[in-house]
Amino acid sequence: MAAEPFPGEPLLLIEPLDPGKHDRAGFSCGIARLDNYLKYTARKHHAGDFTRVWVATRAKQKEIVGFYALNAHSLLGDQLPADLTRNAPLHGGIPAIYLSMIAVNRPDQGQGIGRFLLADALTRSVGAADQIGLKTVVLDVIDDGGSKMTAKRVAFYGSMGFQTLPGYPTRMFIGIETIRRALSRSGKENGRLGC
């Protein structure tokens, strides 16, 4: 995949996880569940076609700055607002992409890289929705670190257009059409969501 520019960085690359190329051992975001996923499970899930793991690295370096994981998902129609399920098929669930993991290495936190990774994940999700039917992107906010940290994470995703699912305060979603509109408004020639 082509390099992705990021302000203040020489160059960040976002590409599929390649265990032979990317150093997973040195990654630590401060949340054991996310660190362990990248170190011990991501490769197996990626190779087994359960998920796609995307990593950000600096140009010509193997250290992972951040990562996210996407996979197919399905929601029950009654879990989503009525405007997202209007005219939905009567069979199966509402097709979605699940953003199962997203994290930034500790030394790189606070620089906007998490926002950059999320924007890339959402842009990629629209690309997938252009190929198959997908209505929304959904995620579960990590509740590690106490209620203040959870609220901070919910606010972060809210600032990117996510809404909480009714009755599920840490499960959030954003409609594919909302992402498409944001991409259209961003006016970026490369079709990337502004961050």
Secondary structure, DSSP 4 states (H G I P E B T S, - for coil): --EE--TTSS-EEEEE--TTTSB-TT---S-HHHHHIIIIIHHHHHHTTS-EEEEEEETT--BEEEEEEEEEEEE-GGGS-HHHHTT--SSS-EEEEEEEEEEE-GGGTTSSHHHHHHHHHHHHHHHHHTTS---EEEEE---TTHHHHHHHHHHHHHHTT-EEETTEEEEEEEEHHHHHHHHHHH--TT-PPP-
